[in-house]
Every structure is written in structure tokens, then in C-alpha cells.
Amino acid sequence: MKKVLLIIIASLFSFASANAVEISVGIGYNNAVFAAEGKEDGYDEGGTLSETTVEYGAFDDSYGSIYLEAGNEMGSIGISYSETIQTPNNVNEANFPGTGNATSRVSADFENFVSLYGILKIPFAGLYAKAGISQADVIVNETQRSGNTYPDTDINGYIVGLGIQHNADNGFGVRAEIQGHTFDDVSVNNGVATTGNHNKITISEMIGLTGQISILKTF
């Protein structure tokens, strides 16, 4: 991911040099809410699906981000990189609630959250529209009573947004933006054969909404 990021940044600068467009760099504060449906399929030692659990959950988090853009008065292309987004710690207790003898403790970190996007500037009051794609590494943090673990994975998604930007004469600007997210479904399993208590987790209908305030400098 880091290598791809460096290539994209270099491409943005090359594009700007070749086409005499402006470069903008910015830093933002984000407040977001994400939600998804989770399904766990549990198999018995005979390899037969014995239990399916489906739950819908949501969480919110605040995080920082930086972005780099190349464009002109009509629009721009850009890339953003966000701080780690953390889910709450989910605790499933054993037969003795309140004793701390937990069956499992699971949370996830969304790291290397990168978005590639295009901005179309609307010729009214500094409004603009945004659309693009995103990717993040999902790091699973867990303590399972069974000793089984689920692997880290990655997710891909899409973004759309609407914002407003006000510029000062010195090249600085301020943005306020609302951004919607949707992500592809993802599945992982506990690495155990279907004849050995195999479990599979599928996360679907992942969506999110982010409000961002940012400051940028255009060169």
C-alpha cells in the first residue's frame, strides 16, 4: 500500500507539472458513523452448518486525515490518507456474566484508509461534489476462549460527497464536507477445517457517513 501511495503522489505532481495546474495540500478533522450487518456461520464436527447468527451494529469515531490534490478552477483529482479508525471492543461473556471470564473479546482497526477521488467544482458559493474509491486494511484484535483466530483482511469501497470551500487571498482555504461511504462485502474464517468446528464471518451492507472540517493550502 505504501508503494502504491508514493506512486500516486508522484503521478499527481507529474500531472501538475505537465498541465500547469495547482497543487493543494490539506489536513482535516473527521467525525464519522459506520454500520454493517455481521453474520457468523458455525459448523459442527461433521461439517454441517449448525448455527447462524446475524446482527446489525454501528459505531462512531473521530480521526484526522491529510490530502493532496492537483487541479484547476473546474475541478481536481486527489488522494487522502486517514488515521486509524477503531471499533468498540465487543465482549461475549461465558456462563458466568460479570466475572470477567469472557468467551471472546473482539475489535477491529481500519488502518491505511486511503481514498482516490475526483472533485467537480460547482460555480456557486464555493460548492463542490466529490466521488471516488477507497481501501483500508482491517486488523482484527481478538482474544478467543477457543484459541481460534480470524485473519486480517482488507476492504474496498466507494465515496460520494458534497462540500463548500472558501478561499483567502494568501492561498489558504477552509472546507466543510459531508461524505457518504459504502463498502464491498468481506468474509473471513477461523482457519479450522469444516470437520473441526469451522466458523465463517461475513460482513455486509457496510455504510458510513462522515462530516469533515479541513484547512488547505494551494500553491
C-alpha positions as CSV (number, residue, x, y, z in Angstrom):
1,M,0.0,0.0,0.0
2,K,2.8,2.5,0.9
3,K,4.5,1.8,-2.5
4,V,1.2,2.5,-4.4
5,L,0.6,5.6,-2.3
6,L,4.1,7.0,-3.3
7,I,3.4,6.2,-7.0
8,I,0.1,8.1,-6.9
9,I,1.6,11.1,-5.2
10,A,4.4,11.2,-7.7
11,S,1.8,11.0,-10.5
12,L,-0.2,13.9,-9.1
13,F,2.9,16.1,-9.1
14,S,3.8,15.0,-12.6
15,F,0.3,15.7,-13.8
16,A,0.5,19.2,-12.3
17,S,3.9,20.0,-13.9
18,A,2.8,18.8,-17.3
19,N,-0.5,20.7,-17.3
20,A,0.3,23.8,-15.3
21,V,-2.3,23.2,-12.7
22,E,-2.4,24.0,-9.0
23,I,-1.4,21.7,-6.1
24,S,-3.3,21.8,-2.8
25,V,-2.4,20.1,0.4
26,G,-4.8,19.9,3.4
27,I,-5.4,18.5,6.8
28,G,-8.8,17.6,8.2
29,Y,-10.8,16.6,11.3
30,N,-13.4,13.9,10.7
31,N,-16.4,12.7,12.8
32,A,-17.9,9.6,11.3
33,V,-20.5,6.8,11.9
34,F,-20.3,3.4,10.3
35,A,-22.7,0.5,10.3
36,A,-22.8,-3.1,8.9
37,E,-24.5,-6.4,9.2
38,G,-22.5,-9.3,10.5
39,K,-23.3,-13.0,10.0
40,E,-21.5,-15.9,11.7
41,D,-21.9,-19.4,10.3
42,G,-20.9,-22.2,12.7
43,Y,-20.3,-25.8,11.6
44,D,-20.3,-28.9,13.7
45,E,-17.5,-31.6,13.6
46,G,-19.5,-33.3,10.9
47,G,-19.1,-30.3,8.6
48,T,-22.8,-29.5,8.8
49,L,-23.9,-25.9,9.3
50,S,-25.3,-26.0,12.8
51,E,-25.9,-22.3,13.7
52,T,-26.2,-19.0,12.0
53,T,-26.1,-15.7,14.0
54,V,-27.0,-12.4,12.3
55,E,-26.6,-9.0,14.0
56,Y,-26.6,-5.4,12.9
57,G,-24.3,-2.9,14.6
58,A,-23.0,0.7,14.3
59,F,-20.2,2.7,15.9
60,D,-18.8,6.2,15.6
61,D,-15.2,7.6,15.8
62,S,-13.3,10.8,15.2
63,Y,-10.0,10.8,13.3
64,G,-7.6,13.0,11.4
65,S,-6.7,12.9,7.7
66,I,-4.4,14.6,5.1
67,Y,-5.0,15.0,1.4
68,L,-3.2,16.1,-1.7
69,E,-4.9,17.4,-4.9
70,A,-4.0,18.6,-8.4
71,G,-6.5,20.7,-10.3
72,N,-7.8,24.0,-11.6
73,E,-10.9,26.2,-11.4
74,M,-13.0,23.4,-12.9
75,G,-12.1,20.5,-10.7
76,S,-9.3,18.3,-9.3
77,I,-8.1,14.8,-8.6
78,G,-6.8,13.8,-5.2
79,I,-5.8,11.3,-2.6
80,S,-6.5,11.2,1.1
81,Y,-5.0,9.2,3.9
82,S,-6.8,8.8,7.3
83,E,-5.7,7.9,10.8
84,T,-6.7,4.5,12.2
85,I,-10.4,4.1,12.8
86,Q,-11.3,1.9,15.7
87,T,-14.4,-0.1,16.5
88,P,-15.6,-0.6,20.1
89,N,-14.5,-3.8,21.9
90,N,-17.2,-6.4,21.7
91,V,-17.3,-8.8,24.7
92,N,-19.2,-12.1,24.7
93,E,-19.1,-13.5,28.3
94,A,-19.1,-17.1,29.3
95,N,-21.6,-18.8,31.6
96,F,-20.8,-16.5,34.5
97,P,-21.7,-12.9,33.4
98,G,-19.8,-10.2,35.2
99,T,-16.9,-12.4,36.3
100,G,-14.6,-11.2,33.5
101,N,-14.3,-14.8,32.2
102,A,-15.1,-13.7,28.7
103,T,-15.7,-16.1,25.8
104,S,-14.3,-13.6,23.4
105,R,-13.2,-10.0,23.1
106,V,-13.1,-8.7,19.6
107,S,-12.5,-5.3,18.0
108,A,-11.1,-4.1,14.6
109,D,-8.8,-1.3,13.5
110,F,-9.2,0.2,10.0
111,E,-5.7,1.2,9.0
112,N,-4.2,2.7,5.9
113,F,-7.6,4.1,4.9
114,V,-6.9,5.7,1.5
115,S,-9.3,7.3,-0.9
116,L,-8.7,8.3,-4.5
117,Y,-11.3,10.8,-5.8
118,G,-12.3,13.5,-8.2
119,I,-13.8,16.9,-7.4
120,L,-16.2,18.8,-9.6
121,K,-16.4,22.5,-8.6
122,I,-19.9,23.9,-8.8
123,P,-19.9,27.6,-9.9
124,F,-22.0,28.8,-7.0
125,A,-21.0,29.8,-3.4
126,G,-17.8,27.6,-3.4
127,L,-19.8,24.3,-3.7
128,Y,-18.2,21.2,-5.0
129,A,-19.1,17.5,-5.5
130,K,-16.8,14.6,-4.9
131,A,-16.7,10.9,-5.9
132,G,-14.1,8.2,-5.7
133,I,-12.9,4.8,-4.4
134,S,-11.4,3.8,-1.1
135,Q,-9.5,0.9,0.5
136,A,-8.5,0.0,4.1
137,D,-6.7,-2.7,5.9
138,V,-8.8,-4.4,8.6
139,I,-6.8,-5.5,11.6
140,V,-8.7,-8.0,13.8
141,N,-7.9,-7.7,17.6
142,E,-9.3,-10.6,19.4
143,T,-9.0,-13.0,22.4
144,Q,-10.9,-16.1,21.8
145,R,-11.7,-18.6,24.6
146,S,-11.4,-21.4,21.9
147,G,-8.0,-20.2,20.9
148,N,-9.1,-19.9,17.3
149,T,-8.3,-16.6,15.4
150,Y,-9.6,-14.8,12.4
151,P,-7.1,-13.3,9.9
152,D,-6.7,-9.7,9.0
153,T,-8.1,-8.6,5.6
154,D,-8.8,-5.6,3.5
155,I,-11.9,-3.8,2.2
156,N,-12.7,-1.8,-0.9
157,G,-15.4,0.8,-1.2
158,Y,-16.8,3.9,-2.8
159,I,-17.3,7.5,-1.7
160,V,-19.6,10.4,-2.7
161,G,-19.6,13.8,-1.1
162,L,-20.8,17.4,-1.2
163,G,-18.9,20.3,0.3
164,I,-18.2,24.0,0.4
165,Q,-14.9,25.8,0.2
166,H,-13.9,29.4,1.0
167,N,-10.5,30.8,-0.1
168,A,-8.4,33.6,1.3
169,D,-6.1,35.8,-0.8
170,N,-2.9,34.1,0.6
171,G,-3.7,30.7,-0.9
172,F,-5.3,29.2,2.3
173,G,-8.8,27.8,2.3
174,V,-11.4,26.2,4.6
175,R,-13.7,23.3,3.7
176,A,-16.8,21.8,5.2
177,E,-17.8,18.5,3.7
178,I,-20.3,15.6,4.1
179,Q,-19.2,12.3,2.7
180,G,-21.0,9.0,2.3
181,H,-19.3,5.6,2.2
182,T,-20.2,2.1,1.0
183,F,-18.0,-0.9,1.1
184,D,-17.9,-4.3,-0.6
185,D,-18.8,-7.4,1.5
186,V,-16.0,-9.3,3.1
187,S,-15.7,-12.8,4.6
188,V,-13.1,-14.5,6.8
189,N,-13.0,-17.8,8.6
190,N,-11.2,-19.2,11.7
191,G,-8.8,-21.4,9.7
192,V,-10.2,-24.6,11.0
193,A,-11.4,-27.4,8.7
194,T,-15.1,-28.0,8.3
195,T,-14.7,-31.1,10.3
196,G,-13.2,-29.2,13.3
197,N,-15.7,-26.6,14.3
198,H,-15.2,-24.3,11.3
199,N,-16.6,-20.8,11.7
200,K,-17.1,-18.2,9.0
201,I,-17.9,-14.5,9.4
202,T,-19.4,-12.3,6.7
203,I,-19.7,-8.6,6.9
204,S,-22.2,-7.0,4.5
205,E,-24.1,-3.8,3.9
206,M,-21.3,-1.7,5.2
207,I,-22.1,2.0,5.0
208,G,-20.8,5.2,6.7
209,L,-21.3,9.0,6.9
210,T,-18.5,11.4,7.6
211,G,-18.5,15.1,8.4
212,Q,-15.2,16.8,7.8
213,I,-13.7,20.3,8.5
214,S,-10.4,20.9,6.8
215,I,-7.8,23.6,6.1
216,L,-5.8,23.6,2.9
217,K,-3.1,25.5,1.1
218,T,-2.9,25.9,-2.6
219,F,0.3,26.5,-4.5
